[in-house]
Amino acid sequence: MSNRSTTPDGAPGGAPDGKVLVGLTHGPEDPEDVLIAYLVGVEAVRAGKEALMFLTKEAVEVAVKGAVADIDVPGAPSVAGLHDEYVASGGRIYACPVCVKIRDLGEANWAEGTEITGMPAVYDFTTGGALTFNY
């Protein structure tokens, strides 16, 4: 049995565990889920993986500049510090454009590393496979 991955057309592809996709649907209303998503993302970039956090629903609020500074889980690492490490290490953040629009955040000042982009870009990122975590 081979551990070699292929693309849907059978061509050789990158190892599916070389990329990590973290889906986050919760925002400031559930600080522990935000914390865990950032912990997973940071550990991915520390391990040398390409990492993408895709924010949907209330999670798009996390991508507003300065929002992570107000997210605190007592006894846990700083979410703001995790965000800074994640972005500085090459982690990417995509915020769902429909979710942004629904929440009237179109003119928001976005945190470093954030792009407002949807599923086509997520599908491009996961070409060849990706480990996926959802919070």
C-alpha positions as CSV (number, residue, x, y, z in Angstrom):
1,M,0.0,0.0,0.0
2,S,1.4,3.4,-1.0
3,N,1.3,6.5,1.1
4,R,1.8,8.6,-2.0
5,S,-1.0,11.1,-2.7
6,T,-2.4,12.0,-6.1
7,T,-4.7,14.7,-7.4
8,P,-8.2,13.7,-8.6
9,D,-6.9,13.1,-12.1
10,G,-4.3,10.7,-10.8
11,A,-1.3,13.0,-11.1
12,P,1.2,13.0,-8.2
13,G,0.2,15.5,-5.6
14,G,1.8,16.9,-2.4
15,A,1.4,15.1,0.8
16,P,-2.1,15.9,2.2
17,D,-0.7,16.5,5.6
18,G,1.6,19.3,4.3
19,K,-1.4,21.7,4.5
20,V,-3.7,22.4,7.4
21,L,-7.1,24.0,7.0
22,V,-8.7,25.3,10.2
23,G,-12.4,26.2,9.9
24,L,-13.7,28.6,12.5
25,T,-17.4,29.5,12.9
26,H,-17.2,31.0,16.4
27,G,-16.1,34.5,17.3
28,P,-15.8,36.5,20.5
29,E,-18.9,34.9,21.8
30,D,-17.0,31.6,22.2
31,P,-13.4,32.5,23.1
32,E,-12.3,29.0,23.8
33,D,-13.1,27.9,20.3
34,V,-11.2,30.8,18.9
35,L,-8.3,29.9,21.2
36,I,-8.2,26.3,20.1
37,A,-8.4,27.3,16.4
38,Y,-5.3,29.5,16.9
39,L,-3.5,26.8,18.9
40,V,-4.0,24.4,16.0
41,G,-2.9,27.0,13.4
42,V,0.2,27.9,15.3
43,E,1.2,24.3,15.9
44,A,0.8,23.7,12.1
45,V,3.1,26.6,11.1
46,R,5.6,25.5,13.9
47,A,5.6,22.1,12.3
48,G,6.4,23.6,8.9
49,K,3.0,23.1,7.3
50,E,1.1,25.6,5.2
51,A,-1.8,26.8,7.3
52,L,-5.1,28.5,6.4
53,M,-7.8,29.6,8.8
54,F,-11.2,30.0,7.1
55,L,-13.5,32.2,9.1
56,T,-17.3,32.0,8.6
57,K,-20.3,33.1,10.5
58,E,-19.4,35.0,13.8
59,A,-15.8,34.1,13.3
60,V,-15.3,36.9,10.7
61,E,-15.4,39.3,13.7
62,V,-12.1,37.8,14.9
63,A,-10.4,39.2,11.8
64,V,-11.3,42.8,12.5
65,K,-8.1,44.6,13.5
66,G,-7.6,44.5,17.3
67,A,-10.5,42.1,18.0
68,V,-8.3,39.3,19.2
69,A,-6.9,41.6,21.9
70,D,-10.3,41.4,23.6
71,I,-10.5,37.6,23.4
72,D,-9.3,36.0,26.7
73,V,-9.4,32.5,28.1
74,P,-8.2,32.6,31.7
75,G,-5.1,30.4,32.2
76,A,-4.6,30.0,28.4
77,P,-2.1,31.6,26.1
78,S,-2.9,35.0,24.7
79,V,-5.0,34.8,21.6
80,A,-3.5,38.1,20.3
81,G,0.0,36.6,20.8
82,L,-1.0,33.4,19.0
83,H,-2.5,35.5,16.1
84,D,0.8,37.5,15.8
85,E,2.9,34.3,15.8
86,Y,0.5,32.6,13.3
87,V,0.7,35.5,10.8
88,A,4.4,36.2,11.3
89,S,5.0,32.5,10.5
90,G,3.1,32.6,7.2
91,G,-0.3,31.5,8.4
92,R,-3.1,32.8,6.3
93,I,-6.6,34.0,7.2
94,Y,-9.5,34.0,4.8
95,A,-12.8,35.6,5.9
96,C,-16.0,34.6,4.1
97,P,-17.2,37.5,2.0
98,V,-20.9,36.6,2.4
99,C,-20.4,36.4,6.2
100,V,-18.6,39.8,6.2
101,K,-21.4,41.4,4.2
102,I,-24.2,39.9,6.4
103,R,-22.5,41.5,9.4
104,D,-22.0,44.8,7.6
105,L,-18.2,44.6,8.1
106,G,-17.3,45.5,4.5
107,E,-15.5,48.7,5.5
108,A,-13.8,47.1,8.5
109,N,-10.1,47.6,9.2
110,W,-8.8,44.0,8.9
111,A,-6.1,42.4,11.0
112,E,-2.8,41.6,9.4
113,G,-2.8,38.4,7.3
114,T,-6.6,38.6,6.5
115,E,-8.1,38.3,3.0
116,I,-11.8,38.6,2.3
117,T,-12.2,35.6,-0.1
118,G,-14.4,32.6,-0.4
119,M,-14.6,29.0,-1.2
120,P,-12.8,29.1,-4.6
121,A,-9.7,30.2,-2.8
122,V,-10.2,27.6,-0.1
123,Y,-10.5,24.9,-2.8
124,D,-7.3,26.2,-4.4
125,F,-5.5,25.9,-1.1
126,T,-6.7,22.3,-0.5
127,T,-5.7,21.1,-4.0
128,G,-3.8,17.8,-3.3
129,G,-5.3,17.4,0.1
130,A,-5.2,19.1,3.5
131,L,-5.7,18.1,7.1
132,T,-8.9,19.8,8.3
133,F,-10.0,20.9,11.7
134,N,-13.2,22.7,12.5
135,Y,-14.2,24.8,15.5
